[in-house]
């Protein structure tokens, strides 16, 4: 009986040991950690090269990214030479019809989709390592709203979503 209890106890300890030590597939160390030598960041205002331009998007998106980086990293912002330099270009800001309904045999647009795309460049100046990425998000709005009306209600969501996506692309790729 003692021998059976000992075998069961050892088996349980082995299983727990494997579960807590990991099996090489999973790891608790963060992937994409930032180079510890990077201490400063400079975020230049984004350019807007989209055919249609929302004048509030560039300053709001740039500021959102600045706030997110300073609140969620230990990086210090600077306007001079920085260890990490971030720039971007808004490349698309367009609306397409995505949903159509039929009423009494008449087709009517029911949903429009605003798509905003940003090309970002982030440079580790300490290692002269330049990376680029594209981030794109789509936002649906009722077809009975004009683009100007939709922008008023969607701007905060656009800035928040794109700012989060850009932050994740920058800091998950190192």
C-alpha positions as CSV (number, residue, x, y, z in Angstrom):
1,X,0.0,0.0,0.0
2,X,2.9,2.4,0.9
3,X,4.6,1.5,-2.4
4,X,1.4,2.4,-4.4
5,X,1.0,5.7,-2.6
6,X,4.6,6.6,-3.2
7,X,4.3,5.8,-6.9
8,X,1.1,7.9,-7.2
9,X,2.8,10.8,-5.3
10,X,5.9,10.7,-7.5
11,X,3.7,10.5,-10.6
12,X,1.7,13.6,-9.5
13,X,4.9,15.5,-8.8
14,X,6.4,14.6,-12.2
15,X,3.2,15.8,-14.0
16,X,3.2,19.0,-12.0
17,X,6.9,19.5,-12.6
18,X,6.4,19.2,-16.4
19,X,3.4,21.4,-16.3
20,X,5.1,24.2,-14.5
21,X,8.5,24.0,-16.0
22,X,7.2,24.0,-19.6
23,X,7.9,21.7,-22.4
24,X,9.6,24.1,-24.7
25,X,6.5,25.0,-26.7
26,X,5.2,27.7,-24.3
27,X,7.2,30.4,-22.6
28,X,6.6,33.0,-20.1
29,X,9.3,35.3,-21.4
30,X,7.7,38.1,-23.5
31,X,8.2,37.9,-27.3
32,X,9.0,41.1,-29.0
33,X,10.7,42.7,-26.1
34,X,12.3,46.0,-26.9
35,X,16.1,46.3,-27.0
36,X,17.1,47.3,-23.5
37,X,19.5,49.9,-24.9
38,X,16.6,51.9,-26.4
39,X,15.8,54.7,-24.0
40,X,14.3,57.5,-26.2
41,X,11.7,57.7,-28.9
42,X,10.8,60.4,-31.4
43,X,7.5,60.2,-33.2
44,X,7.2,62.6,-36.1
45,X,3.8,63.7,-37.2
46,X,2.3,61.4,-39.8
47,X,2.0,62.5,-43.4
48,X,-1.4,62.3,-45.1
49,X,-1.1,61.2,-48.7
50,X,-4.6,59.7,-49.0
51,X,-6.8,61.0,-51.8
52,X,-9.4,62.2,-49.3
53,X,-7.9,63.8,-46.2
54,X,-9.5,64.2,-42.8
55,X,-7.6,67.2,-41.2
56,X,-8.1,65.9,-37.7
57,X,-6.7,62.4,-38.3
58,X,-3.0,63.2,-38.5
59,X,-2.7,65.2,-35.2
60,X,-5.0,62.9,-33.3
61,X,-3.3,59.7,-34.5
62,X,0.2,61.1,-33.8
63,X,-0.8,62.2,-30.3
64,X,-2.6,58.9,-29.5
65,X,0.6,57.0,-30.4
66,X,2.8,59.3,-28.3
67,X,0.5,58.9,-25.3
68,X,0.4,55.1,-25.7
69,X,4.1,54.8,-26.0
70,X,4.8,57.0,-22.9
71,X,2.1,55.3,-20.8
72,X,3.0,51.7,-21.7
73,X,6.8,51.8,-22.1
74,X,9.7,53.3,-20.2
75,X,10.8,55.3,-23.3
76,X,11.3,59.0,-23.0
77,X,10.1,61.2,-25.8
78,X,12.5,63.6,-27.4
79,X,12.4,65.9,-30.4
80,X,16.2,65.4,-31.1
81,X,18.1,62.3,-32.0
82,X,16.3,59.3,-30.5
83,X,17.1,55.6,-30.2
84,X,13.8,54.7,-31.8
85,X,12.3,56.9,-34.5
86,X,8.7,56.4,-35.7
87,X,7.2,57.9,-38.8
88,X,4.1,57.1,-40.8
89,X,2.0,58.0,-43.8
90,X,-1.7,57.7,-44.2
91,X,-2.0,56.0,-47.6
92,X,-5.7,55.3,-47.9
93,X,-8.9,56.9,-46.6
94,X,-11.7,55.7,-48.7
95,X,-15.4,54.7,-48.6
96,X,-17.0,51.7,-50.4
97,X,-20.5,50.4,-50.3
98,X,-20.5,47.0,-48.6
99,X,-24.1,46.2,-48.0
100,X,-27.1,46.5,-50.3
101,X,-30.8,45.9,-49.5
102,X,-33.7,45.5,-51.8
103,X,-37.0,47.3,-51.0
104,X,-39.9,46.8,-53.4
105,X,-37.5,45.7,-56.1
106,X,-35.3,48.8,-55.6
107,X,-31.7,48.3,-54.6
108,X,-30.5,50.6,-51.9
109,X,-27.2,51.0,-50.2
110,X,-27.4,50.1,-46.5
111,X,-23.9,50.0,-45.2
112,X,-20.8,52.0,-46.2
113,X,-17.2,51.0,-45.1
114,X,-14.5,53.6,-44.4
115,X,-11.0,52.1,-44.8
116,X,-8.0,53.8,-43.3
117,X,-4.5,52.5,-44.1
118,X,-1.2,53.7,-42.6
119,X,2.3,52.8,-43.6
120,X,4.7,53.0,-40.7
121,X,8.5,53.1,-40.5
122,X,10.3,52.5,-37.2
123,X,14.0,52.7,-36.9
124,X,16.3,51.4,-34.1
125,X,19.0,54.1,-34.6
126,X,21.4,52.3,-32.3
127,X,21.6,49.2,-34.6
128,X,20.6,51.0,-37.8
129,X,17.7,48.6,-38.1
130,X,14.8,49.9,-40.2
131,X,11.4,48.1,-40.2
132,X,8.3,48.9,-42.1
133,X,4.7,47.7,-41.7
134,X,1.2,48.5,-43.0
135,X,-1.8,48.8,-40.8
136,X,-5.3,49.0,-42.1
137,X,-8.7,49.1,-40.4
138,X,-12.2,49.3,-41.7
139,X,-15.2,51.1,-40.1
140,X,-18.8,50.5,-41.1
141,X,-21.4,53.2,-41.0
142,X,-25.1,53.5,-42.2
143,X,-25.5,54.5,-45.8
144,X,-27.9,57.2,-44.8
145,X,-25.1,59.2,-43.2
146,X,-22.7,61.3,-45.2
147,X,-19.0,60.7,-44.7
148,X,-18.7,64.0,-42.7
149,X,-21.5,62.7,-40.4
150,X,-19.8,59.3,-40.0
151,X,-16.4,60.9,-39.4
152,X,-17.7,62.8,-36.4
153,X,-18.9,59.6,-34.7
154,X,-16.0,57.4,-35.9
155,X,-13.0,59.6,-35.4
156,X,-12.2,58.5,-31.8
157,X,-12.7,54.8,-32.7
158,X,-10.4,55.2,-35.8
159,X,-7.7,56.9,-33.8
160,X,-7.8,54.5,-30.9
161,X,-7.9,51.4,-33.1
162,X,-5.1,52.5,-35.5
163,X,-3.0,53.8,-32.6
164,X,-3.3,50.5,-30.9
165,X,-2.5,48.5,-34.0
166,X,0.5,50.7,-34.8
167,X,1.8,50.3,-31.2
168,X,1.5,46.6,-31.4
169,X,3.3,46.4,-34.8
170,X,6.2,48.4,-33.5
171,X,6.7,46.7,-30.2
172,X,5.9,43.1,-31.1
173,X,8.4,42.9,-33.9
174,X,11.7,43.4,-32.0
